[in-house]
Amino acid sequence: MAVWSYPPTPKQLAVMACCFVTGVALFAVGAHLSLANVGTQQNRVKARRNFVKDRLRKLLDD
């Protein structure tokens, strides 16, 4: 933990609190967007996996 030579002023505490809240909000928005798009990403990966499997089966069966 940091040890200060002097305590922060009320204005500095307010700025620090605003920065903290802004960081938490940005983190929450990023997490939400990541989880909101996970379904489409999973479908894309599943389609790609099926395409590769079918392609390999076709190449190996011939």
Sine and cosine of phi, psi and omega as CSV:
sin_phi,cos_phi,sin_psi,cos_psi,sin_omega,cos_omega
0.00,0.00,0.64,-0.77,-0.01,-1.00
-0.97,0.25,0.62,-0.78,0.06,-1.00
-0.93,-0.36,0.85,-0.53,-0.03,-1.00
-1.00,-0.06,0.51,-0.86,0.08,-1.00
-0.97,0.25,-0.40,0.92,0.00,-1.00
-0.56,-0.83,0.50,-0.87,0.00,-1.00
-0.96,0.29,0.51,-0.86,0.02,-1.00
-0.93,0.37,0.52,-0.86,0.02,-1.00
-0.97,0.23,0.29,-0.96,0.03,-1.00
-0.85,0.53,-0.59,0.81,0.03,-1.00
-0.91,0.42,-0.67,0.74,0.03,-1.00
-0.90,0.43,-0.63,0.78,0.05,-1.00
-0.90,0.44,-0.65,0.76,0.01,-1.00
-0.91,0.42,-0.68,0.73,0.02,-1.00
-0.90,0.43,-0.67,0.74,0.01,-1.00
-0.90,0.44,-0.66,0.75,0.02,-1.00
-0.90,0.43,-0.66,0.75,0.03,-1.00
-0.89,0.45,-0.68,0.74,0.03,-1.00
-0.90,0.44,-0.65,0.76,0.01,-1.00
-0.90,0.44,-0.72,0.69,0.00,-1.00
-0.90,0.44,-0.64,0.77,0.04,-1.00
-0.89,0.46,-0.69,0.73,0.03,-1.00
-0.89,0.46,-0.68,0.73,0.03,-1.00
-0.90,0.44,-0.65,0.76,0.01,-1.00
-0.90,0.43,-0.69,0.72,0.03,-1.00
-0.89,0.46,-0.66,0.75,0.03,-1.00
-0.89,0.46,-0.69,0.72,-0.01,-1.00
-0.90,0.43,-0.66,0.75,0.02,-1.00
-0.90,0.44,-0.68,0.73,0.03,-1.00
-0.89,0.46,-0.68,0.73,0.03,-1.00
-0.90,0.43,-0.66,0.75,0.01,-1.00
-0.89,0.45,-0.73,0.68,0.00,-1.00
-0.90,0.44,-0.60,0.80,0.02,-1.00
-0.91,0.42,-0.70,0.72,-0.02,-1.00
-0.97,0.26,-0.47,0.88,0.00,-1.00
-0.93,0.36,-0.50,0.86,-0.06,-1.00
-0.99,-0.14,0.08,1.00,-0.09,-1.00
-0.93,0.36,-0.51,0.86,-0.01,-1.00
-0.90,0.43,-0.70,0.71,0.01,-1.00
-0.92,0.39,-0.59,0.81,0.03,-1.00
-0.91,0.41,-0.66,0.75,0.02,-1.00
-0.90,0.43,-0.64,0.77,0.03,-1.00
-0.90,0.43,-0.64,0.77,0.01,-1.00
-0.91,0.42,-0.68,0.74,0.01,-1.00
-0.92,0.40,-0.65,0.76,0.01,-1.00
-0.90,0.44,-0.68,0.73,0.02,-1.00
-0.90,0.43,-0.66,0.75,0.02,-1.00
-0.90,0.43,-0.68,0.74,0.00,-1.00
-0.88,0.47,-0.69,0.72,0.02,-1.00
-0.90,0.43,-0.63,0.78,0.03,-1.00
-0.88,0.47,-0.71,0.70,-0.01,-1.00
-0.91,0.42,-0.67,0.74,0.03,-1.00
-0.88,0.48,-0.73,0.69,0.01,-1.00
-0.89,0.46,-0.66,0.75,0.00,-1.00
-0.89,0.45,-0.70,0.72,0.02,-1.00
-0.91,0.41,-0.65,0.76,0.04,-1.00
-0.88,0.48,-0.67,0.74,0.00,-1.00
-0.90,0.44,-0.69,0.73,-0.02,-1.00
-0.94,0.35,-0.61,0.79,-0.06,-1.00
-0.99,0.14,-0.45,0.89,0.01,-1.00
-0.97,0.23,-0.45,0.89,-0.03,-1.00
-0.95,0.31,0.00,0.00,0.00,0.00
